[in-house]
Amino acid sequence: MFAQGLLEGKIILVTGGRSGIGYKIAASCLSYGATVYMTSRNEEKLNKAAEKLSEMGTCYAIAGDIRNIERVQEIAAYIKKKSGRLDILVNNAGGQYPSPAKDISYNGWNAVINNNLNGTWYMTQTMANTFFIPQNNGKILNIIANIYRGFPGMVHTGAARAGVENMTKTLAVEWSRYQININAIAPGVIQSTGLEQYPPELLKDVSDRIPLKRLGSTQEVADLTIFLVSPMASFITGETVYIDGGQRLWGDVFEF
Ligand SMILES: NC(=O)c1ccc[n+]([C@@H]2O[C@H](COP(=O)([O-])OP(=O)(O)OC[C@H]3O[C@@H](n4cnc5c(N)ncnc54)[C@H](OP(=O)(O)O)[C@@H]3O)[C@@H](O)[C@H]2O)c1
């Protein structure tokens, strides 16, 4: 798709890289010549994924929960010790569950906000302070969700992702003096492992409610990621790019 060696020599951290969209992003980064670090909570599955990806290039696994600031700092220290620097952070780890807003528990709300907003912030600030700011160089890419018209049926993640989108704009300006680009991708419904946790009835005929009449693929999200973290997009910062087959502009995807 892009030039071979586009990311040659780059050191990239992909959170949630063991499955779905994150896995495909990690595989694409490797295929363009980068060294990839991946993190996620399930160490066994993470190691298995990294082992498979190692056939394509240098891929390291370091397990951790993005909500645990001490662990996030350890991950930064591990990368520093091994590679000496980090060029690109892809904040992909996250998750949510469908629920009418009125039924979301205190714990459920906090779990989703902690994961999708706080965890993303811990990663972002830690990697910026450890690497990007001192290096005077870096790229951050946040995977959020389609929040264009709110997120009926998943208010917790809508609020968390809107927070990340706003953070993306703020940091694009504040950290421009350090030559840091920060952008976001807002996927619509992507055929990925993340969909497995949704009840099948929620996803029934979902393609019919998307203008392009299909789900997106993890490869399409990975290709957009590669573009945004590559030199091709070096004058783009503070932007959110939707990849949703037109879904944000038309109708409701989920019944709620
Ligand atoms: N698929 C879609 O249609 C869609 C649409 C919009 C947005 N998204 C978002 O895109 C991202 C990837 O989605 P996906 O479909 O590929 O889902 P997925 O397969 O469930 O991927 C989520 C990944 O994040 C990791 N993770 C979750 N919480 C974590 C935590 N606290 N610390 C570290 N790692 C954590 C998971 O691994 P562990 O369980 O091992 O931690 C997993 O590898 C997610 O943020 C998702 O919400 C997906």
The ligand as a Tripos MOL2 file, in Angstrom:
@<TRIPOS>MOLECULE
LIG
   48    52     1     0     0
SMALL
NO_CHARGES

@<TRIPOS>ATOM
      1 N1        -14.2890   -2.8610   16.7030 N.am      1 LIG1
      2 C1        -14.9840   -1.7510   16.5980 C.2       1 LIG1
      3 O1        -15.9990   -1.7070   15.8980 O.2       1 LIG1
      4 C2        -14.5480   -0.4930   17.3060 C.ar      1 LIG1
      5 C3        -15.2240    0.6840   17.0360 C.ar      1 LIG1
      6 C4        -14.8380    1.8460   17.6720 C.ar      1 LIG1
      7 C5        -13.7930    1.8420   18.5710 C.ar      1 LIG1
      8 N2        -13.1470    0.6710   18.8410 N.ar      1 LIG1
      9 C6        -12.0310    0.7190   19.7840 C.3       1 LIG1
     10 O2        -10.8460    0.3410   19.1280 O.3       1 LIG1
     11 C7         -9.9680   -0.3260   20.0450 C.3       1 LIG1
     12 C8         -9.6420   -1.7290   19.5450 C.3       1 LIG1
     13 O3        -10.8540   -2.4360   19.3820 O.3       1 LIG1
     14 P1        -10.9490   -3.9640   18.9460 P.3       1 LIG1
     15 O4        -12.2140   -4.1300   18.2460 O.co2     1 LIG1
     16 O5         -9.6940   -4.4100   18.2990 O.co2     1 LIG1
     17 O6        -11.1470   -4.6400   20.3930 O.3       1 LIG1
     18 P2        -10.3360   -5.7210   21.2230 P.3       1 LIG1
     19 O7         -9.8880   -6.8470   20.3690 O.co2     1 LIG1
     20 O8        -11.1650   -5.9950   22.4140 O.co2     1 LIG1
     21 O9         -9.0330   -4.9180   21.6360 O.3       1 LIG1
     22 C9         -8.8800   -4.2150   22.8000 C.3       1 LIG1
     23 C10        -7.4570   -4.4530   23.2610 C.3       1 LIG1
     24 O10        -7.1660   -3.5760   24.3390 O.3       1 LIG1
     25 C11        -6.5730   -4.3260   25.4030 C.3       1 LIG1
     26 N3         -6.9600   -3.6420   26.6360 N.ar      1 LIG1
     27 C12        -8.2030   -3.3580   27.0590 C.ar      1 LIG1
     28 N4         -8.1700   -2.7300   28.2490 N.ar      1 LIG1
     29 C13        -6.8480   -2.6040   28.5570 C.ar      1 LIG1
     30 C14        -6.1520   -2.0620   29.6750 C.ar      1 LIG1
     31 N5         -6.7960   -1.5190   30.7010 N.pl3     1 LIG1
     32 N6         -4.7970   -2.0880   29.6680 N.ar      1 LIG1
     33 C15        -4.1270   -2.6480   28.6410 C.ar      1 LIG1
     34 N7         -4.7350   -3.1780   27.5650 N.ar      1 LIG1
     35 C16        -6.0820   -3.1760   27.5320 C.ar      1 LIG1
     36 C17        -7.1110   -5.7500   25.2710 C.3       1 LIG1
     37 O11        -6.1950   -6.7240   25.7500 O.3       1 LIG1
     38 P3         -6.2640   -7.3250   27.2570 P.3       1 LIG1
     39 O12        -7.6540   -7.8290   27.4530 O.co2     1 LIG1
     40 O13        -5.2150   -8.3810   27.2580 O.co2     1 LIG1
     41 O14        -5.9130   -6.1740   28.1650 O.co2     1 LIG1
     42 C18        -7.2250   -5.8670   23.7510 C.3       1 LIG1
     43 O15        -5.9950   -6.3390   23.1940 O.3       1 LIG1
     44 C19       -10.6960   -0.3310   21.3940 C.3       1 LIG1
     45 O16       -10.3330    0.8020   22.1410 O.3       1 LIG1
     46 C20       -12.1560   -0.2550   20.9550 C.3       1 LIG1
     47 O17       -12.9980    0.1830   21.9500 O.3       1 LIG1
     48 C21       -13.4900   -0.4930   18.2280 C.ar      1 LIG1
@<TRIPOS>BOND
     1     1     2 1
     2     2     3 2
     3     2     4 1
     4     4     5 ar
     5     4    48 ar
     6     5     6 ar
     7     6     7 ar
     8     7     8 ar
     9     8     9 1
    10     8    48 ar
    11     9    10 1
    12     9    46 1
    13    10    11 1
    14    11    12 1
    15    11    44 1
    16    12    13 1
    17    13    14 1
    18    14    15 2
    19    14    16 1
    20    14    17 1
    21    17    18 1
    22    18    19 2
    23    18    20 1
    24    18    21 1
    25    21    22 1
    26    22    23 1
    27    23    24 1
    28    23    42 1
    29    24    25 1
    30    25    26 1
    31    25    36 1
    32    26    27 ar
    33    26    35 ar
    34    27    28 ar
    35    28    29 ar
    36    29    30 ar
    37    29    35 ar
    38    30    31 1
    39    30    32 ar
    40    32    33 ar
    41    33    34 ar
    42    34    35 ar
    43    36    37 1
    44    36    42 1
    45    37    38 1
    46    38    39 2
    47    38    40 1
    48    38    41 1
    49    42    43 1
    50    44    45 1
    51    44    46 1
    52    46    47 1
@<TRIPOS>SUBSTRUCTURE
     1 LIG1         1 GROUP 0 **** ****
